[in-house]
Each structure stands twice: as structure tokens, then as C-alpha cells.
């Protein structure tokens, strides 16, 4: 087990517990800055850690632009003084009004938001127009579908026409393009590079056509953790890199992308609660403590249990077989690296913070809640 994960005194840690390693978070942040080539090129995504304290570490490193996926995350970012927030999610229904109230509550913050539908954008425009204290127009980024087929439109004439129509609406301004390629998980860096080149060609062609008509496209927000090192090597005017997972990292990405050199900085401390057979351990690490979206058996990696085989996992239990079970009586501590750290963080209200091998405090996972005050 990595010696960085050892904790001198765990007697005050209730399991299962999310644990953040501050030294490793700082290391991953430094590595992110080095890959990007400077803080001004970054717009990191808060969706993984959802904490004020990590945002402050990023701000202290000179990062001024941030990205989020929920209104609660946006409110958290604004509350710690972030000056430039992209809410990378379409606003529909009552959320248009919530977004309008949010930007009214934080007049010093520059907000932008995604859109991929004219009717939805019109609803947002109407909500902004209904504010009792009018704000400056909000920037809209057109969400482009570059292969994931989750949201957005393919780059091309239809998407360009939609962008022109949206940014002509009152209370909205052209903010640029949003290019998230969450489907690009190629393990080989050369394969990721080829995929990025292919998807960028129609995006940049569309951008050039818009700008030739005098339509502003001031920025292009690019990629996630697997591909941001690729975009970092490209000279794209107004390009902003938006990784998220890399600050905490996890086994899913860490095992595939060794070229990026990030270290998992968030673990779950679990304990053996039963040893029902001579070769079986039951841990208090169910699906309510670690993300269950990876397949069963791949939801975490136990660092200090040798030769284990997952047997079953349900809400509050994780059962494994190991020939070393006799060395783990009930109460024994086990360190687990999540396969997918983002939803794992959302399962915990707080994280224990370890620095120099000692627990130095607790950080609230503020953004896990869907509503804060607005």
C-alpha cells in the first residue's frame, strides 16, 4: 500500500468513511497545472469533489474559471468567490427561474450556461427578463454533440443556425461552444489524439463559418480528464480545458491513463464487520458508500487485502474471499480506492481530511445536495 495512505490514528474515523489526502490533492493539482501550461487555460469541473476547500486550493493556484453541472454546485462556487462560472447543463422548466435568481444573488460573478434547444433557451431568456433587478446578459454556450450522444447537436449548419438564433434572444449573449467528449476513453494516448483530431475538424469549421458572418464565438470549452492533455497541446484561440476527476483521481482512470500520472487522493476507509467463514470477510462497504455504477467486483480496489475475490455487495455489505482472512479479525481496517470517485463523493456528507498522516479536519461535500438556498 502507498505509504501516503497510512493514517496515524483512525480511532475517531467512523466507517465507512470518505478520506481526502490533502498532500495528494495538491500534487494532482500541480500536475494538472503542468499539463495545462498555466492556470489561465483551465476551467476545472467541480462535479467530482463538490467541496469549497478544493475550489479554494484551485483559486490559490491562480485558477479563476470554473465549471459545474448543477445549480447547487454553481451556488457553492459563487459562495466562495469564484468570479467566472459555467453551468454546463441545459436549464429547463423551473430551473430557469432558479438560475435567474442565482445570478441575481451574486452580481459580482460572471455566469454562463449551456443550451441546445431554442425553446428552452427562450424560457431562460424570459426568466432573466422577469428579474426585479435586471442583470447584465448571460452568455450562452452551444452544447455540441461530438460523439457521446447525450446532449447537444452535431457541429454543422443546423447547430450554427441554432447558435445564431439563441444568441439573438434578449438577455443572452454569445459565449462560445462546449465540446465534451466523454465517450473518448481510449487507453493509448495516440488513439485519444486521433479521436480528438477527428472530432475537432467540424467544430473548428463551424466556428470559422460563424465568425466569418460576424457572430462571436469567444471560447471553446474542451474535453474532460482523459483528453484534456491532448487539447493542452493544441493552439485553439479561446480554448479552455475542463478536466474534473484528475484532482482526486480514482482507480478507473488511474489504471487506464498512466501517461497522465495522477494519484488517487480519495479513499474509503472500511472495516471488517464479520468473518463468517475462515476465508471470508464482510466489510461495511456497501453500495451506499462506494459508487455502484461500475460492474460488481469492479467498484473499488482493496489496497491491503491480498488475493481477494469479490463475492457479493449490497447496500451495507461487501463480501470477499481471501486466503489471508485470518489476519483480518472484525474491526480490522481496510483501505479502498473507488473505481469511480465522482458518485462515491456524492454518497458522503463529509470527508475526513488527512495531511502528513494525521486527520486534520473534515470537509463538507456541499455540492452533493440538489438545493442549497436557491
C-alpha positions in Angstrom: 0.0 0.0 0.0 1.2 3.5 -0.8 2.7 4.9 2.4 0.9 8.2 1.7 -2.4 6.5 2.7 -1.4 5.4 6.2 -3.2 7.2 8.9 -1.5 7.5 12.3 -4.7 7.4 14.4 -8.0 6.2 13.0 -9.8 5.9 16.3 -12.1 8.9 15.5 -12.9 7.8 12.0 -16.4 6.2 11.7 -16.6 3.8 8.8 -17.3 3.6 6.0 -15.6 7.0 5.7 -14.6 9.1 2.7 -11.0 10.2 3.2 -9.3 13.0 1.3 -5.5 13.2 1.3 -4.6 16.8 1.1 -0.9 16.3 0.1 -2.0 14.2 -2.9 -4.7 16.7 -3.9 -2.0 19.3 -4.0 0.1 17.0 -6.1 -2.7 16.3 -8.6 -3.5 20.0 -8.8 0.2 20.8 -9.6 0.2 18.1 -12.2 -3.0 19.5 -13.8 -1.4 22.9 -14.0 1.7 21.5 -15.5 -0.2 19.6 -18.2 -2.4 22.6 -19.0 0.6 25.0 -19.2 -0.9 27.5 -16.8 -4.0 28.3 -14.7 -5.4 30.7 -17.3 -6.1 27.7 -19.6 -8.1 25.8 -17.1 -11.8 25.7 -16.2 -11.9 22.6 -13.9 -15.1 20.8 -13.2 -16.3 20.8 -9.6 -18.6 17.7 -10.1 -16.1 15.2 -8.7 -15.2 16.7 -5.3 -18.1 19.1 -4.7 -16.2 20.9 -1.9 -15.4 24.5 -1.1 -12.0 23.7 0.2 -10.7 22.2 -3.1 -12.1 25.1 -5.0 -10.1 27.4 -2.7 -7.0 25.4 -3.4 -7.6 25.9 -7.1 -8.2 29.6 -6.7 -5.0 29.9 -4.7 -3.2 28.3 -7.6 -4.5 31.1 -9.9 -7.5 29.3 -11.4 -10.2 31.8 -11.9 -12.7 30.0 -14.2 -14.7 27.0 -13.0 -17.3 24.6 -14.4 -20.2 22.8 -12.7 -23.2 20.6 -13.5 -25.9 21.6 -11.0 -27.4 24.8 -9.7 -26.3 23.8 -6.2 -22.7 23.4 -7.4 -22.9 26.8 -9.0 -24.2 28.4 -5.8 -21.3 26.8 -3.9 -18.8 28.2 -6.3 -20.3 31.6 -6.2 -20.4 31.5 -2.4 -16.6 31.1 -2.2 -15.9 34.0 -4.5 -15.4 32.3 -7.9 -15.6 35.1 -10.5 -16.5 33.1 -13.6 -18.8 30.1 -13.5 -20.0 27.9 -16.4 -23.1 25.9 -15.5 -22.6 23.1 -18.1 -26.1 21.9 -18.1 -29.2 23.0 -20.0 -31.7 25.0 -18.0 -35.4 23.9 -18.5 -38.6 24.3 -16.6 -38.5 25.9 -13.1 -34.7 25.7 -13.2 -34.7 28.7 -15.5 -36.2 30.8 -12.7 -33.7 29.3 -10.2 -30.8 30.2 -12.4 -32.1 33.7 -12.8 -32.4 34.1 -9.0 -28.9 32.7 -8.6 -27.3 35.2 -10.9 -29.2 38.0 -9.2 -27.9 36.9 -5.8 -24.3 37.0 -6.9 -24.0 40.2 -9.1 -20.2 40.2 -9.0 -20.0 36.8 -10.6 -19.9 36.2 -14.4 -22.3 33.3 -15.2 -22.6 31.3 -18.4 -24.8 28.3 -19.3 -25.3 25.7 -21.9 -28.2 25.4 -24.4 -29.0 23.0 -27.3 -32.7 23.9 -27.9 -34.3 27.2 -28.9 -37.5 26.8 -26.9 -35.5 26.0 -23.7 -33.3 29.0 -24.3 -36.3 31.2 -24.9 -37.6 30.1 -21.5 -34.3 31.0 -19.9 -34.4 34.4 -21.6 -37.9 35.0 -20.3 -36.9 34.1 -16.8 -33.9 36.5 -16.9 -36.2 39.2 -18.3 -38.6 38.8 -15.3 -35.9 39.6 -12.7 -36.9 42.5 -10.5 -33.3 43.8 -10.6 -32.1 43.3 -14.1 -28.6 41.8 -14.6 -26.2 42.0 -17.5 -27.0 39.5 -20.3 -25.9 35.9 -19.6 -23.5 34.2 -22.0 -24.8 31.1 -23.7 -22.5 28.3 -24.9 -23.9 26.0 -27.6 -23.6 22.3 -26.5 -22.1 20.3 -29.3 -22.5 16.5 -29.6 -19.1 15.2 -30.7 -19.9 11.5 -30.3 -21.3 10.8 -26.9 -25.0 11.4 -28.0 -26.0 12.6 -24.5 -26.8 16.2 -25.1 -26.1 18.8 -27.8 -26.2 18.9 -31.6 -23.5 17.7 -34.1 -21.3 20.6 -35.4 -22.6 21.8 -38.7 -25.1 24.2 -40.4 -28.0 23.2 -38.2 -26.0 23.8 -35.0 -24.6 27.1 -36.3 -28.1 28.3 -37.1 -29.3 27.4 -33.7 -26.4 29.3 -32.1 -27.3 32.4 -34.1 -30.9 32.2 -33.1 -30.2 31.6 -29.4 -27.7 34.5 -29.0 -30.2 36.9 -30.7 -32.7 36.3 -27.8 -32.9 39.2 -25.3 -30.8 38.9 -22.1 -28.5 36.3 -23.8 -25.0 36.8 -25.3 -22.8 34.6 -27.5 -20.5 32.7 -25.1 -19.0 30.1 -27.5 -19.0 26.3 -27.8 -19.0 23.5 -25.3 -17.2 20.3 -26.6 -17.3 17.4 -24.1 -16.1 14.1 -25.4 -16.9 11.8 -22.5 -17.0 8.8 -24.9 -13.3 9.0 -25.6 -11.8 6.6 -23.1 -9.0 5.2 -25.4 -6.2 3.8 -23.3 -3.5 4.6 -25.8 -2.6 8.2 -25.9 -2.1 8.0 -29.7 -5.7 6.7 -30.1 -7.0 9.6 -28.0 -5.1 12.1 -30.1 -6.5 10.7 -33.3 -10.1 10.8 -31.8 -9.6 14.5 -30.8 -8.3 15.5 -34.2 -11.4 13.8 -35.9 -14.0 15.5 -33.7 -12.4 18.9 -33.8 -12.4 19.3 -37.6 -16.2 20.0 -37.9 -16.2 22.1 -34.7 -13.5 24.4 -35.9 -15.0 24.6 -39.4 -18.3 25.6 -37.8 -16.6 28.2 -35.6 -14.9 29.7 -38.6 -18.1 30.0 -40.5 -19.9 31.8 -37.6 -17.0 34.2 -37.1 -16.9 34.9 -40.9 -20.6 36.1 -40.5 -19.6 38.3 -37.6 -21.1 36.0 -34.9 -18.8 36.0 -31.8 -17.5 32.6 -30.6 -15.3 33.8 -27.8 -14.4 30.5 -26.2 -14.4 26.7 -26.8 -14.6 24.7 -23.6 -12.9 21.4 -24.3 -12.8 17.8 -23.0 -12.6 16.0 -19.7 -9.9 14.3 -17.8 -8.8 11.7 -20.3 -8.5 14.1 -23.2 -7.5 17.5 -21.7 -3.8 16.7 -22.1 -4.4 16.3 -25.8 -6.2 19.6 -26.1 -3.5 21.2 -24.0 -1.1 20.7 -26.9 -3.3 22.4 -29.4 -3.4 26.1 -30.1 -7.2 26.9 -30.1 -8.0 30.6 -29.6 -10.2 30.9 -26.5 -9.7 27.2 -25.7 -10.4 26.3 -22.1 -9.6 22.9 -20.6 -12.2 21.4 -18.3 -11.0 18.2 -16.5 -12.6 17.2 -13.3 -11.7 13.8 -12.0 -8.0 14.4 -12.1 -7.9 16.4 -8.9 -9.0 13.4 -6.8 -8.4 10.7 -9.4 -9.6 7.1 -9.0 -8.8 3.6 -10.0 -10.9 3.7 -13.1 -8.8 6.5 -14.7 -5.6 5.8 -12.9 -5.4 2.2 -14.2 -6.0 3.3 -17.8 -4.1 6.5 -18.2 -0.7 6.1 -16.7 0.6 8.7 -19.1 -1.2 11.4 -17.0 0.5 10.4 -13.7 -2.3 11.3 -11.3 -2.5 9.6 -7.9 -5.8 8.6 -6.2 -6.3 11.2 -3.5 -9.7 10.0 -2.1 -10.1 6.6 -0.5 -12.9 4.9 1.5 -11.8 3.6 4.9 -13.8 0.5 5.7 -13.7 -2.1 8.4 -14.3 -5.8 8.7 -17.6 -6.3 10.5 -17.7 -10.1 10.2 -15.6 -13.1 9.3 -18.3 -15.7 8.6 -16.0 -18.4 7.3 -12.3 -19.0 7.6 -11.7 -17.5 4.2 -14.4 -14.8 4.0 -14.5 -11.2 5.1 -17.5 -8.9 5.3 -16.8 -5.2 5.1 -19.1 -2.2 5.9 -18.6 -1.0 2.3 -21.9 -1.4 0.5 -23.3 0.4 -2.5 -24.4 3.2 -0.2 -20.7 4.0 0.4 -19.0 3.5 -2.9 -20.2 4.1 -6.4 -22.2 1.2 -7.8 -22.2 2.2 -11.5 -19.1 0.1 -12.3 -19.9 -3.6 -12.7 -20.0 -5.7 -9.5 -16.5 -6.7 -8.5 -15.0 -3.5 -10.0 -16.4 -0.9 -7.7 -13.3 -0.5 -5.7 -9.8 -1.9 -5.1 -8.8 -3.1 -1.6 -5.2 -2.0 -1.1 -4.3 -4.0 2.0 -6.2 -7.3 1.5 -4.1 -9.8 -0.5 -5.5 -12.1 -3.2 -9.1 -11.3 -2.5 -12.1 -12.2 -4.8 -15.3 -10.2 -4.6 -18.3 -12.4 -3.7 -21.3 -10.0 -3.3 -22.1 -6.4 -2.5 -25.4 -4.9 -1.4 -26.5 -1.8 0.4 -24.3 -2.0 3.5 -22.1 -5.1 3.0 -19.2 -6.1 0.8 -18.1 -9.7 1.0 -14.8 -11.0 -0.3 -12.9 -14.3 -0.2 -9.2 -14.2 0.7 -6.7 -16.8 1.9 -5.5 -14.1 4.3 -8.8 -13.7 6.1 -7.3 -15.0 9.4 -5.2 -11.8 9.5 -8.3 -9.5 9.5 -10.4 -10.0 12.6 -13.6 -7.9 13.0 -12.6 -4.3 13.4 -9.6 -4.5 11.1 -9.2 -1.5 8.8 -9.2 -1.8 5.0 -8.3 0.9 2.5 -10.4 1.0 -0.7 -9.8 3.0 -3.8 -13.0 3.8 -5.6 -13.2 2.8 -9.2 -15.4 5.9 -9.9 -14.8 8.6 -7.4 -17.4 11.2 -8.6 -20.6 9.4 -7.4 -18.7 8.0 -4.5 -18.1 11.5 -3.1 -21.8 12.2 -3.6 -22.7 9.4 -1.2 -20.9 11.0 1.8 -21.9 14.2 3.6 -18.3 14.9 4.7 -14.8 13.7 4.0 -12.1 13.3 6.6 -9.0 15.2 5.6 -5.6 13.7 6.1 -2.3 15.7 5.9 1.1 14.3 6.9 -0.5 11.1 8.1 -2.9 12.8 10.5 -6.6 13.7 10.4 -6.6 17.5 10.3 -10.3 18.2 9.8 -13.4 17.4 7.8 -14.7 19.0 4.6 -18.4 19.1 3.7 -19.4 17.7 0.4 -21.6 20.7 -0.2 -22.4 20.1 -3.8 -24.0 16.7 -3.2 -27.2 18.4 -2.2 -29.6 19.4 -5.1 -30.6 22.6 -3.4 -28.7 24.9 -1.1 -30.6 28.2 -0.6 -31.8 28.9 -4.2 
